[in-house]
Amino acid sequence: MSHSVPRAASAAPAKVAGQLKFSSEKEAAFVARQTPNRQTTRVFDVPVVVDTEKCITGCHICVESCPVDCLAIDVGGTGKSHMKFDECWYCLACEVDCPTNAITVKIPYLIR
């Protein structure tokens, strides 16, 4: 019987040692928390997009139809609706109820 010496948990096999970005899962998790990713840096990742050209000032139908209050009216600026925060249930109530079709709900691939 041959006994092999167990390798340290953080040691990588020689083939991939030079190709790894991080030496351990702990280091990778730390860097991931410190570095903004695509979801936190792009504005268009919000699920509800309002076309301000089509949106009617003062309409408020989408805001009233949203069961989780994701939408709000820009009171100080345009008076048109915008996404307040990302708690969308993807129920499509705002998109269906909008009289001018100014709202598009972007449903993630995994939910479809």
ChimeraX attribute file (.defattr): number of C-alpha atoms within 10 A of each C-alpha:
attribute: neighborCount
match mode: 1-to-1
recipient: residues
	/A:1	3
	/A:2	4
	/A:3	5
	/A:4	6
	/A:5	6
	/A:6	6
	/A:7	9
	/A:8	7
	/A:9	7
	/A:10	11
	/A:11	10
	/A:12	15
	/A:13	9
	/A:14	8
	/A:15	7
	/A:16	8
	/A:17	12
	/A:18	9
	/A:19	9
	/A:20	9
	/A:21	9
	/A:22	13
	/A:23	12
	/A:24	13
	/A:25	10
	/A:26	11
	/A:27	11
	/A:28	12
	/A:29	11
	/A:30	10
	/A:31	12
	/A:32	11
	/A:33	9
	/A:34	8
	/A:35	9
	/A:36	10
	/A:37	10
	/A:38	9
	/A:39	10
	/A:40	10
	/A:41	9
	/A:42	9
	/A:43	9
	/A:44	10
	/A:45	14
	/A:46	18
	/A:47	18
	/A:48	24
	/A:49	18
	/A:50	19
	/A:51	16
	/A:52	15
	/A:53	9
	/A:54	14
	/A:55	20
	/A:56	17
	/A:57	13
	/A:58	13
	/A:59	15
	/A:60	18
	/A:61	15
	/A:62	25
	/A:63	21
	/A:64	15
	/A:65	17
	/A:66	20
	/A:67	14
	/A:68	13
	/A:69	16
	/A:70	18
	/A:71	24
	/A:72	18
	/A:73	19
	/A:74	15
	/A:75	10
	/A:76	7
	/A:77	7
	/A:78	12
	/A:79	17
	/A:80	21
	/A:81	26
	/A:82	21
	/A:83	19
	/A:84	14
	/A:85	13
	/A:86	14
	/A:87	13
	/A:88	19
	/A:89	13
	/A:90	16
	/A:91	13
	/A:92	18
	/A:93	17
	/A:94	25
	/A:95	21
	/A:96	16
	/A:97	16
	/A:98	20
	/A:99	15
	/A:100	13
	/A:101	14
	/A:102	19
	/A:103	23
	/A:104	16
	/A:105	18
	/A:106	14
	/A:107	16
	/A:108	10
	/A:109	6
	/A:110	5
	/A:111	6
	/A:112	5
